[in-house]
Amino acid sequence: MKQISIIINAILACALIFMLAAISLPNSNVRAAPPAEATKVPEQVCNTGRSIQVSGTAVVNVTPDRVLIQLGVQSNGTTPQKVETVNSTTINRVINALKAQGIEEKEIVTDWYVIEPIYEDYSSLYIKGYRINNIVAITLGDISKVNKVIIAALNAGANQVVNVEFYLSNLRKYRDQAREMAMIAAQEKGQDLASAAGAETGCVMNINENSWSYYNGGWYSQNRDLWTQNAMQSIAPAGGETGALTEAGPVNLGQISVRAEVSASFSLR
């Protein structure tokens, strides 16, 4: 009997252990809920069915910081040797006068050299002499010297002023600025037109840039600016000058017009 009692007690103890183990274990039928997905922001759909097309133009007027001067010596003579001697002597005198103005030799370059016969008349084959056109190009970083350089060259024997052209060493900077201003002008124009029609502009559908619009200077560019510009900005020289040469002379500095024009399409909502 004692052995039977021991067996029964052992069976009961095992049953109790199994019951306690079953209670402590998690319910296998209950599955953990999957983590909540992050709330997705619906992407804005661009409605291409309704749109508006506008253009924007901007002009940035900048005082130039560099200048290219082309000066020439034209010489005539009865023989090639004589005209070459006269021309070389005169052009060397001009170059020395330019150097005396503080211009380095690397900034003076022969831009054009032509020797041609001079005929008795248009239909004649008789050569009565020869002519040399010798043109040098000078690049100046100090634009205040323009008139002094021209006058010094003329006094030294130059008899041609072929061209005086002002330009910008950092043109890219002002092109980017004009382009940005033109795009802002187009956006503002599109918003105003859409608002007047009881709508709003949405996404940008298309942008085109007129590359020909980077025309600098000249009466044509100035007149077009008055007709079509949407934005204009004038940038004074770093030193605060007004943009005109302080010295008296034949050349006035003025400003260069850097222009940008874009066209853009916006959706309407």
matplotlib code that plots the C-alpha trace (Angstrom):
import matplotlib.pyplot as plt

x = [0.0, 2.8, 4.3, 0.9, 0.6, 4.1, 3.2, 0.0, 1.8, 4.4, 1.7, -0.1, 3.2, 3.9, 0.4, 0.8, 4.1, 2.5, -0.4, 1.9, 4.0, 0.9, -0.3, 3.1, 3.5, 2.0, -1.1, 0.1, -3.2, -2.7, -0.5, 1.3, -0.3, 2.0, 3.6, 1.5, 2.7, 3.8, 1.1, 1.9, 1.3, -0.4, 1.7, 0.3, -1.0, -0.1, -3.3, -2.0, -5.5, -5.6, -2.5, -1.2, 1.8, 3.7, 7.1, 9.5, 12.2, 15.0, 17.8, 20.8, 22.8, 26.4, 29.3, 32.0, 35.4, 37.5, 37.9, 39.3, 40.9, 41.9, 44.3, 45.8, 48.6, 47.9, 51.0, 51.4, 54.6, 55.8, 57.5, 56.8, 60.1, 59.5, 56.0, 57.0, 59.9, 57.6, 54.8, 57.1, 58.8, 55.4, 53.8, 56.8, 56.6, 52.9, 53.6, 56.3, 53.8, 51.3, 53.9, 54.6, 51.0, 51.6, 50.3, 52.2, 53.5, 51.3, 48.2, 49.3, 48.9, 48.9, 45.3, 45.5, 48.3, 47.6, 49.8, 48.0, 48.8, 47.3, 46.3, 46.1, 42.4, 39.8, 40.2, 44.0, 46.7, 49.3, 50.5, 51.4, 52.2, 51.4, 49.4, 49.8, 47.1, 48.6, 46.1, 47.0, 44.5, 45.0, 43.2, 42.8, 41.8, 41.9, 39.1, 39.9, 42.9, 40.9, 41.1, 44.7, 45.7, 43.9, 45.4, 48.9, 48.6, 47.4, 50.2, 52.7, 51.5, 48.4, 45.9, 43.1, 40.8, 39.1, 37.1, 36.6, 34.5, 33.7, 32.8, 32.6, 35.1, 32.4, 29.6, 28.4, 27.5, 25.2, 23.7, 22.7, 21.2, 19.2, 18.0, 16.8, 15.0, 13.3, 12.0, 10.6, 9.0, 7.3, 6.1, 4.6, 2.9, 1.5, 0.1, -1.5, -3.1, -4.4, -5.8, -7.6, -9.3, -10.3, -7.7, -4.2, -1.0, 0.2, 3.2, 5.7, 5.1, 7.7, 10.5, 12.2, 15.1, 15.7, 19.5, 19.5, 18.4, 21.9, 22.5, 24.7, 24.5, 23.5, 20.4, 18.4, 18.8, 18.0, 14.8, 13.6, 14.2, 11.7, 9.1, 9.2, 11.2, 9.6, 12.4, 15.4, 18.4, 21.4, 24.6, 27.1, 30.9, 32.5, 34.1, 30.7, 31.3, 28.3, 29.7, 31.1, 34.8, 36.3, 38.8, 37.9, 38.1, 36.2, 35.0, 32.2, 32.0, 28.2, 26.8, 26.4, 22.9, 22.8, 19.4, 17.6, 14.2, 12.3, 8.9, 7.2, 4.0, 2.1, -0.8, -4.0, -6.0]
y = [0.0, 2.3, 1.9, 2.6, 5.8, 6.9, 6.3, 8.2, 11.2, 11.1, 11.2, 14.1, 16.0, 15.6, 16.7, 19.8, 20.6, 20.3, 22.5, 25.2, 25.1, 25.4, 28.4, 30.2, 29.7, 32.4, 31.4, 29.9, 30.8, 34.5, 36.1, 39.4, 42.2, 43.4, 46.8, 49.7, 51.0, 54.5, 56.8, 57.6, 61.1, 60.8, 62.1, 65.2, 64.3, 66.7, 67.4, 67.9, 68.5, 72.1, 74.3, 77.8, 78.9, 82.1, 83.7, 85.6, 88.0, 89.6, 92.0, 92.6, 95.8, 95.4, 97.7, 95.9, 95.1, 94.3, 95.9, 94.8, 97.6, 97.0, 99.6, 99.7, 101.2, 101.5, 102.2, 102.8, 102.6, 102.0, 98.7, 95.9, 96.5, 100.2, 99.9, 97.0, 99.1, 102.1, 99.9, 98.0, 101.1, 102.7, 99.6, 99.1, 102.7, 102.2, 99.0, 100.8, 103.6, 101.0, 99.4, 102.9, 102.9, 99.9, 97.3, 94.0, 92.5, 89.4, 91.6, 93.0, 90.6, 91.0, 90.5, 91.2, 91.7, 92.1, 93.4, 94.0, 95.7, 99.0, 99.1, 102.2, 101.7, 99.0, 97.4, 98.0, 95.3, 98.0, 98.0, 101.5, 100.6, 98.5, 98.9, 97.2, 97.0, 95.9, 95.7, 94.9, 93.8, 95.0, 93.5, 95.8, 94.7, 98.4, 99.9, 103.4, 103.5, 103.2, 106.7, 107.2, 104.1, 105.2, 108.7, 107.4, 105.0, 107.7, 110.0, 107.2, 106.8, 104.6, 105.8, 103.3, 102.6, 99.4, 98.4, 99.1, 96.3, 96.1, 92.8, 90.9, 88.5, 86.8, 86.8, 83.4, 84.8, 87.4, 85.0, 82.7, 85.7, 86.9, 83.3, 83.0, 86.3, 85.4, 82.2, 84.0, 86.5, 83.6, 82.0, 85.3, 86.0, 82.5, 82.8, 86.2, 85.0, 81.8, 83.8, 86.2, 83.1, 81.7, 79.0, 78.2, 77.1, 73.6, 71.7, 72.8, 70.9, 72.3, 75.0, 76.3, 78.9, 81.1, 81.0, 83.8, 86.2, 86.7, 89.7, 92.2, 95.9, 97.8, 99.8, 96.8, 95.1, 98.2, 98.8, 95.2, 95.4, 98.3, 96.4, 92.9, 92.9, 91.6, 92.3, 94.6, 95.1, 97.4, 96.5, 99.3, 98.9, 97.5, 100.9, 102.6, 104.6, 105.5, 103.6, 106.5, 107.1, 109.8, 110.8, 112.9, 111.1, 109.7, 106.4, 106.2, 103.1, 102.6, 99.2, 95.8, 94.3, 90.6, 89.2, 86.0, 84.8, 81.6, 80.2, 77.7, 75.7, 75.2, 72.9, 74.5, 73.3]
z = [0.0, 0.8, -2.7, -4.3, -2.3, -3.4, -7.0, -6.7, -5.1, -7.9, -10.5, -8.8, -8.5, -12.3, -13.1, -11.0, -12.7, -16.1, -15.1, -13.8, -16.9, -19.1, -17.2, -17.4, -21.2, -23.6, -25.4, -28.7, -30.4, -29.8, -32.4, -31.9, -33.9, -36.7, -36.1, -37.2, -40.6, -40.8, -42.1, -45.7, -47.0, -50.3, -53.2, -54.9, -58.3, -61.0, -63.0, -66.6, -67.9, -66.9, -67.2, -67.7, -69.8, -68.9, -69.5, -67.3, -68.3, -66.1, -66.8, -64.6, -65.5, -64.4, -64.6, -66.6, -65.1, -68.2, -71.6, -75.0, -77.1, -80.8, -82.1, -85.6, -87.6, -91.4, -93.5, -97.2, -99.4, -102.9, -102.1, -99.6, -97.9, -97.4, -96.1, -93.8, -92.3, -91.7, -90.2, -87.9, -86.6, -85.9, -84.3, -82.0, -80.9, -80.1, -78.1, -76.1, -75.4, -74.2, -71.9, -70.5, -69.3, -67.1, -69.6, -69.5, -72.7, -72.3, -72.5, -75.9, -78.9, -82.7, -83.7, -87.5, -89.9, -93.7, -96.5, -99.8, -103.1, -104.1, -107.8, -110.1, -110.3, -109.9, -113.3, -113.6, -113.0, -112.4, -108.7, -107.6, -104.0, -100.9, -97.7, -94.4, -91.7, -88.4, -85.5, -81.9, -79.2, -75.6, -72.6, -69.6, -66.1, -65.0, -67.0, -65.8, -68.1, -71.3, -72.5, -71.4, -73.3, -76.5, -76.4, -75.7, -78.6, -81.0, -79.9, -80.6, -84.2, -84.2, -86.7, -86.2, -83.2, -84.5, -81.4, -77.7, -76.1, -72.4, -70.8, -67.5, -66.1, -64.0, -66.5, -65.3, -61.9, -63.3, -65.9, -63.1, -61.2, -64.2, -64.8, -61.2, -61.3, -64.6, -63.1, -60.1, -62.4, -64.3, -61.1, -59.9, -63.2, -63.3, -59.7, -60.5, -63.7, -62.0, -59.1, -61.4, -63.0, -59.6, -59.6, -58.1, -59.7, -58.9, -60.0, -62.7, -65.9, -68.2, -68.2, -71.3, -71.5, -74.4, -74.7, -77.3, -74.6, -73.3, -75.6, -73.9, -74.6, -77.7, -78.5, -79.6, -76.2, -74.3, -76.2, -75.9, -72.1, -72.0, -73.9, -72.3, -69.0, -65.9, -63.5, -63.6, -61.3, -61.5, -59.8, -59.1, -59.2, -56.1, -55.3, -55.3, -58.5, -60.7, -63.7, -65.7, -66.4, -64.2, -66.8, -69.8, -73.1, -76.0, -74.4, -71.7, -69.6, -69.1, -68.1, -69.6, -69.7, -68.8, -69.8, -69.2, -70.5, -69.5, -70.3, -68.0, -67.7, -64.4, -63.6, -62.3, -59.3]

ax = plt.figure().add_subplot(projection="3d")
ax.plot(x, y, z, "-o")
ax.set_aspect("equal")
plt.show()
